[in-house]
Amino acid sequence: MAGQNLLSQGKTLGIIGLTQKDWPLLVAAKKLGLNVGAYVDHSQPQLTKLADFTIVGNYRDRDKLTEFGQNSDLVIYASSLIAPVAINYLTNFTQVPQGVAALEIVQDRLMERAFLDEINVNVSPYVTVISLDDVYQSIDSIGYPAVLKPIQRGLGEQSLRINHQSDIAYGDDYIQGGAYLLESWIDHNTEYSLTVATDGETVVAYPLVEEFFNEDRELIEATTPTEVPDAMRDEMVRIATEIAKKLGYRGVITVRFYATAAGALYVNSFDLEPTISGNIFDEVAGVNQYEQMLRVIGGMAIHELHQLQPAVLVPLYDNQLASATRQQVLKENWKFRFFPADTTRTKGVKGLVWVTGGPDALLSDLLNQVDTTEILRPKTSPTQPAPEEEWLRGGWFTLTR
């Protein structure tokens, strides 16, 4: 498919599963001279106003999927949570180069763990359970703390953290039938993400990013470059490359890692979509994740990547917008992006801030600039769960992955 240029100027790209954070994907498509069709599950006029046509409907509505596919030269999915059955159906009318196999793996935690086991990657120990009795019988082999979560990923799901045997009782109302994953929680002191672009054969890696989260497991800061041993960095690149090649996926993949104080490396998960922390590459790598994604999926050559300068990325949530507006007036080396409003969803990232200083800048100086303002939310210990693993301690959390 490489060299075919499936997304030449004037063709129509269909994008399904857009959310606020995907605004740059629409912008990147228009910069390529493409017509854009958007398929969303609820009206988002501020987000989709750049699109040439918009279809609003359930992602399993065959009539609307037919209309969408017939009016698109090529379709991509912007979310790893789009139902594989919808993508399969769209292939009756148009090309979907990302395919469905990787989507099925990333949505099923058991398939994902089996996939990672197959390529000999460290993951946290786990067992499958279908009842509370299974949890009681399995917890000794898993150890405390542990996390109980549905095998099927999806919006609105919930996870339960088990710190002590007495916490297992909370699972009585939590387990609603079907299979669940019970896995050990790995104590770690740092969290990283590594993004790669792949056409199914060639794999090109972006700079490694360190991520920081608050007590609610919202991303509050991302930085690059990172200070890690060369051997660890090489291993992360090797793992991400193995995942990309084994999946046979076309597009952008982000692999999330835990690193323990002893230097052990674990894979937490991987995403088939541009990530919030990946926006840091707009100011770091010469080509951003959205442009690269479209190039790869459209059959164009993958851009070479080089680290141009250090950067700090700060996602903005509702309660940071006023502070961001003040800093926008004062800071000469800060860049801002605000996402279109989606009044139906109050949570989530509303904008981004990039803090840079040129190729000779020190990351520590950039971090100090952020720390001396009120814009940053408090960080929390990385011994809490990763972003997708929000949980309760005696109460429920809605997962917002």
MARKOL-911387 format. One record per residue (C-alpha): residue in three letters; x, y, z. Coordinates in steps of 0.05 Angstrom, whole numbers, plus 5000, padded with zeros to 4 digits. Layout:
// residues N
AlaXYZ;...
//
This chain:
// residues 401
Met500050005000;Ala506050465011;Gly507050934952;Gln499750894929;Asn497951574961;Leu490851374978;Leu489652065007;Ser491652524950;Gln488853224947;Gly481353264934;Lys479752564960;Thr474852465017;Leu477352205084;Gly472051935131;Ile473651965206;Ile469451575255;Gly469651655331;Leu472052385336;Thr472252725404;Gln474653415427;Lys481953195430;Asp481752995357;Trp480853695331;Pro488153695306;Leu486553085264;Leu481353475225;Val486254055217;Ala491753575191;Ala486853275141;Lys484953955114;Lys492254155108;Leu493153565062;Gly487653845017;Leu482753305035;Asn475253325040;Val473153055108;Gly467052675130;Ala465852605205;Tyr461652055238;Val460152205311;Asp455351895361;His452652565385;Ser452353265355;Gln458753655364;Pro458054255317;Gln464054625343;Leu468554015332;Thr465853815264;Lys465054505232;Leu471454375192;Ala468353745162;Asp465253765093;Phe459653305117;Thr457653025185;Ile453552415203;Val450852355273;Gly448551675296;Asn449751035333;Tyr456250695312;Arg452250065295;Asp447050405251;Arg447850045185;Asp444050555143;Lys448351125168;Leu454750715163;Thr452950545091;Glu451951275074;Phe458551455109;Gly462450905074;Gln459651055005;Asn461551785011;Ser468751655035;Asp474651444993;Leu478051195056;Val475851135129;Ile479951165192;Tyr477851075265;Ala480151605315;Ser478451185376;Ser480650495399;Leu473550385426;Ile469850365360;Ala466149705354;Pro469949235307;Val463349025276;Ala462349735251;Ile469349745219;Asn468149075187;Tyr461549325158;Leu464849955129;Thr469749525090;Asn463949335045;Phe463950045018;Thr470850345026;Gln477950215049;Val479750205123;Pro487350105123;Gln487950065198;Gly484149415196;Val480249085251;Ala484948555280;Ala488849035324;Leu482349365346;Glu479648705371;Ile486048575410;Val486349255444;Gln479049225465;Asp479748545499;Arg484448545558;Leu485247795557;Met487047795483;Glu491748385496;Arg495348005552;Ala495847375510;Phe498647785453;Leu503948105498;Asp505547425528;Glu506647155458;Ile512047665443;Asn515247555512;Val513548225543;Asn513148345618;Val506048465642;Ser503148435712;Pro501047735734;Tyr493647605721;Val488147075722;Thr481047065694;Val475147015742;Ile467646965733;Ser465246995805;Leu466947265874;Asp469046565896;Asp474146565840;Val477047215867;Tyr477746925937;Gln481046305909;Ser485846685863;Ile487947275905;Asp493546915940;Ser496946755874;Ile496147475851;Gly497647825916;Tyr495648505945;Pro494249015919;Ala490448745859;Val485649045808;Leu479248725784;Lys476848975716;Pro472248765659;Ile475748395603;Gln472248815551;Arg474649535548;Gly469450075536;Leu466950755557;Gly463650775625;Glu466950145652;Gln469350095724;Ser475049765760;Leu475749545832;Arg482149575872;Ile483149045925;Asn488149255979;His486048746032;Gln481748126035;Ser476048526064;Asp475748936000;Ile473748325959;Ala466748375987;Tyr465649015946;Gly466048575885;Asp459348245901;Asp455648815867;Tyr461248945818;Ile461348275782;Gln455248275738;Gly456547655697;Gly461747475644;Ala469247425653;Tyr473647915690;Leu481148015696;Leu484447995764;Glu491548265760;Ser497048485807;Trp498449215816;Ile505849345801;Asp509049875846;His513150335802;Asn516451015806;Thr515851265735;Glu511051215676;Tyr512951295604;Ser509751285536;Leu513051115470;Thr509451285405;Val511350955340;Ala508751025269;Thr508350395227;Asp505950175158;Gly505849455182;Glu513149345165;Thr517349965177;Val516950255247;Val519350965266;Ala519551165339;Tyr518051855368;Pro522152115428;Leu520551775494;Val515752165539;Glu515052155615;Glu507952245640;Phe505352515707;Phe498352455735;Asn494352755792;Glu490552375845;Asp484552295798;Arg489151965747;Glu488452545698;Leu494652695657;Ile497353355683;Glu504253395651;Ala508553055598;Thr515953185586;Thr521453005537;Pro527252855532;Thr527452335588;Glu533352115630;Val533251365627;Pro538950855618;Asp540550705545;Ala538949975556;Met532050135582;Arg530650615525;Asp532950095475;Glu528449575506;Met522350025502;Val523750155429;Arg524649415417;Ile518049245452;Ala514149785415;Thr517149555349;Glu515348835363;Ile508249035381;Ala507449445318;Lys510148905272;Lys506248345305;Leu499648735302;Gly500348865227;Tyr497149535240;Arg497850165199;Gly497950825237;Val500451085303;Ile501250645365;Thr502850885435;Val505650375485;Arg505250555559;Phe510550295607;Tyr511750245682;Ala518850265708;Thr520150025779;Ala525350295827;Ala529449665814;Gly529449805739;Ala524349285718;Leu520149475658;Tyr512749285648;Val507949425592;Asn501349715618;Ser497449775553;Phe497850055483;Asp493250525444;Leu491650545369;Glu490151285368;Pro493551955380;Thr494252085454;Ile494052725495;Ser501352665515;Gly503152545442;Asn501353265427;Ile508153445455;Phe511153245388;Asp508153865354;Glu513954245384;Val519053695388;Ala519253235327;Gly518053645264;Val511853245245;Asn506153145294;Gln502552495309;Tyr496352685269;Glu500152855205;Gln504352225212;Met498151805223;Leu494852055159;Arg501251975119;Val502151245141;Ile494851055132;Gly494551415065;Gly500351025037;Met505551585040;Ala512651505066;Ile513651555141;His517152195160;Glu523852135194;Leu523652385266;His528852775305;Gln528653095374;Leu528853845359;Gln528254135429;Pro526053975500;Ala518854105517;Val513654065572;Leu506453945554;Val500954145603;Pro493753915589;Leu488454415609;Tyr482054225645;Asp476154675663;Asn479054955727;Gln485655145692;Leu482755545635;Ala482656215672;Ser489956125693;Ala491855935622;Thr488656575595;Arg492956985643;Gln499356615624;Gln497756685551;Val498857435559;Leu505257375599;Lys509356795571;Glu513256915508;Asn515556185501;Trp508855845516;Lys504155625461;Phe496755485472;Arg491355075438;Phe484055065461;Phe479454515437;Pro472454635410;Ala467154595465;Asp462853975473;Thr457254195520;Thr454753475528;Arg461153255562;Thr464153675618;Lys470153235635;Gly476453165594;Val482053595567;Lys479854285542;Gly486454535516;Leu494054465516;Val500154875534;Trp507154755505;Val513155045542;Thr519455055501;Gly526055435497;Gly529855215436;Pro534854645426;Asp539554885482;Ala534254975535;Leu534554555598;Leu528454145615;Ser529254325688;Asp528655065671;Leu522254945631;Leu519354545689;Asn521155105737;Gln517255595693;Val511055165700;Asp512055045774;Thr512455785790;Thr505455905762;Glu498755665788;Ile497155315723;Leu499354615742;Arg495054135782;Pro498553765840;Lys502153135819;Thr501052475854;Ser505251865868;Pro506151395808;Thr504450815854;Gln497150965837;Pro493950625777;Ala495250825705;Pro490451295668;Glu485650755645;Glu485550425713;Glu481250885756;Trp478150525814;Leu474550585880;Arg476450475952;Gly469650325981;Gly466050715927;Trp465350725851;Phe469051105797;Thr466751155725;Leu472550995678;Thr473751525625;Arg479051215582;
//
